[in-house]
Amino acid sequence: MNSEEIIKVMASQGLRITEQRRTIAKLFADAEGYLAPKDVYEHMEKTYTGLSFDTVYRNLRVLHEMDVLEQFVFEDGIRFKVHCGGHDHHHHLMCISCEKTIPVEYCPMPQMNGIPADFQVIRHKFEIFGYCKDCKQEASNASELTGLQT
């Protein structure tokens, strides 16, 4: 999504389009990967003095609820990125080295066993962590070099 598409979604869902929200939309549209709330706050704080971290975080949550942003939980905290285009319900393969995200259309939820009958599932999320093809190859090459040096 580009920044104008993000703004269009916000407006269509009744969100007031402020300069701060335009800045957030542009920041995420231009971002190559994930942004932590702290990263967004530090970027915004340069232009909008007096802006609180809570305001930034609240806007990130609203954009997540609107399906503009996707939220990911990494070992070092929560991060956001623009929603994968064209994918409604999907899950992710996530590289723990380069943080590349690969959307997966398959949903294992229907095959889940052991969920109590009296438990109502509202939503779910599956994230599978590992190494992408490039990082797996780099790790393999590095271990081969290490083996040659001993």
C-alpha positions, 0 to 999 in steps of 0.5 A: 500500500502506498501512503495515499491508499493508507489515507484512503482506508483511514478516511473510508473508516471515518478516521480524521486525516491529520498531518500526523496521520499523513506522516505515519502513513508515509512512514509505513508506505516508505518503510522496507520492513518492520517498525517498532512503536519507538521507531515511529515515535522517534521519527514523529517527535522530530516534527511534532514536538509535544507528541506523546508516545501514547498517542503514537501507539494508539494510532498504531493500534487503530491502524492495526484494527483497520487492517492497514498495519499488521502487528508482529511479536518478536523476541525484542518486542512488538513491531508493525508493517503495512498489511500484505496486499491482496491477502485476506486471512493469512499467516506468515513464515518469518526469517529470524535473521533478516526478518523477511516475511512470507505470507502463507494462504493456508490456515491450520485452524480447521485442523486444530484438535483439543480446543474445548467445545465451550471456548469461542475463538474470535481470532487467531494468528500463526507465525512460523519462525525460521530461516529464509532461503538466502539466510539459510544459505549464508548460515550454511556457507559460514559454518563451512568456512568455520569448519575449514579454519579449524 
